[in-house]
């Protein structure tokens, strides 16, 4: 069964490890390689790290300064189509050492603030308020997903780890959101999800006797819900019409429906 995660410590520890791994990758790259294009149109490696730094700052503001975060929400509402890109663009103009330092300082401050937050605290966000564990999970999801874009630009293959269990769990929890953000009714039947982790463990969510199922590698499921790969390129199997439709529209991140990535066969 899918259990609620109240203690944020495990995901905060994994977020720190995921960030440190990506840090080592970009820190070892020359400033010229920070200008390489990534799979996100118009975004270089610098834009990807700038986005993470910008979002960490937003999250830190949400945790420590509710009025300040309210001002950020107002800015987002005033320019919903450009707000995120503007934040990345501004920081991406910084010299590489300054951008790297900004990212490091911001994520360290966020880690400290969330660890010190009172038990049961909830923080405002651009969507519904989030618990400490949910906020940390969202940051881990973004760090992992944008890290994939960076690695691809740099020609590096990063081995998956069981840290993606948090992303898989989030992907399951956001099934109804993926339907709702597209104006579709949420399915009423439960879905059993069984995923094979990088370490070989099976992660299972939902009733064992659910009439519909999703099975496959946990890595592929996480690539799907973060829209870093097209379903046609993944070894995921759906049984049942709602499960099948879900895999077409899965989205674990907030905001409007993402366009996703084209299938590899459609490239060029």
Secondary structure, DSSP 8 states (H G I E B T S, - for coil): --------HHHHHHHHHHHHHHHHHHHTS-TTGGGSB-SSTT-BHHHHHHHHHHHHHHHHHHHH-HHHHHHHHHHHHHTTTTHHHHHHHHHHTS-HHHHHHHHHHHHHHHHHHHHHS-TT-EE--SSS-EEHHHHHHHHHHHHHHHHHHHHHHHT------GGGHHHHHHHHHTHHHHHHTTT----SS-EEEEEE-TTS-EEEES-TT-SEEEEEEHHHHHHHHTTSS-GGGS-EEEESHHHHHHHHH---SSSS-------GGG--
